[in-house]
Amino acid sequence: MSITSGSGIPPKTWQPPNGFFGLYKGMAAPLTGVSPMFAICFLGFGVGKKLQQKHPHDDLTYLQFFNAGMLAGVFTTVIMTPGERIKCLLQIQADSKHKLYNGPVDCVKKLYKEGGIRSIYRGTCATLLRDVPASGMYFMTYEWLQHVLTPEGHNRNELSISRTLFAGGMAGIFNWTVGIAPDVLKSRLQTAPAGMYPNGIRDVFRHVIKEEGPSALFKGLTPVMLRAFPANAACFMGYEVAMKFLHLIYPEAD
């Protein structure tokens, strides 16, 4: 799962937003789905772990954590795809004099009128291409760092706040190391005029490589990485706190 969205907006159509609040254009759509997205993401990860365990308390290998993370990426696609399609479309019109959409709801209505549910979910395969391997790396890295950072003779539940934050932040970095290139392709596809890329992400890839070269696949890498660490550190910190709270209420729960 991609905790924070990347860049990938076509350079020929994107213009700098107007003023400070212009930096947040298009964020209403992903914010609306962020709570259920996180819930579904960690649900998918939990399901992925249980599917690979013969007994509830079996320890998993890092490959199995990676597999469970990939399943989490599949789970979140149903929310991620339309949310990011709407966000990207609103962002590229941020500085345009002739705006096509008057906010997320209007965007959904017009996309549905234009091509039905398929238009709203354009880029689903591209989102899967990004989120499945990136989410696998995300959760595997977090579990690995939790193990590495836990002092010998101690339980990972005793890990300090600073170490938990570091593990979560680095998981976000590794997530985007895998996900940045597919994210660029996804965003190009989701903001392109209908019919521009008849073969989907394959056409986008060929066009980007031909016109801009391989380096274009990593546009926006620096700001994405700067954002990824604190955002994902906070995410996993919140997850650990929530799990400890639930275990206090339901001590018999796994």
ABEGO torsion letter per residue (X at the ends): XBABBBBGBBAAABBBBBEAAAAABGAAAAAAAAAAAAAAAAAAAAAAAAAABABAABBBBAAAAAAAAAAAAAAAAAAAAAAAAAAAAAAAAAABABBABBEAAAAAAAAAAAAEAAAAABGAAAAAAAAAAAAAAAAAAAAAAAAAABBBGBBAAABBAAAAAAAAAAAAAAAAAAAAAAAAAAAAAAABBBGABAAEAAAAAAAAAAAAEAAAAABGAAAAAAAAAAAAAAAAAAAAAAAAAAAAABAABX
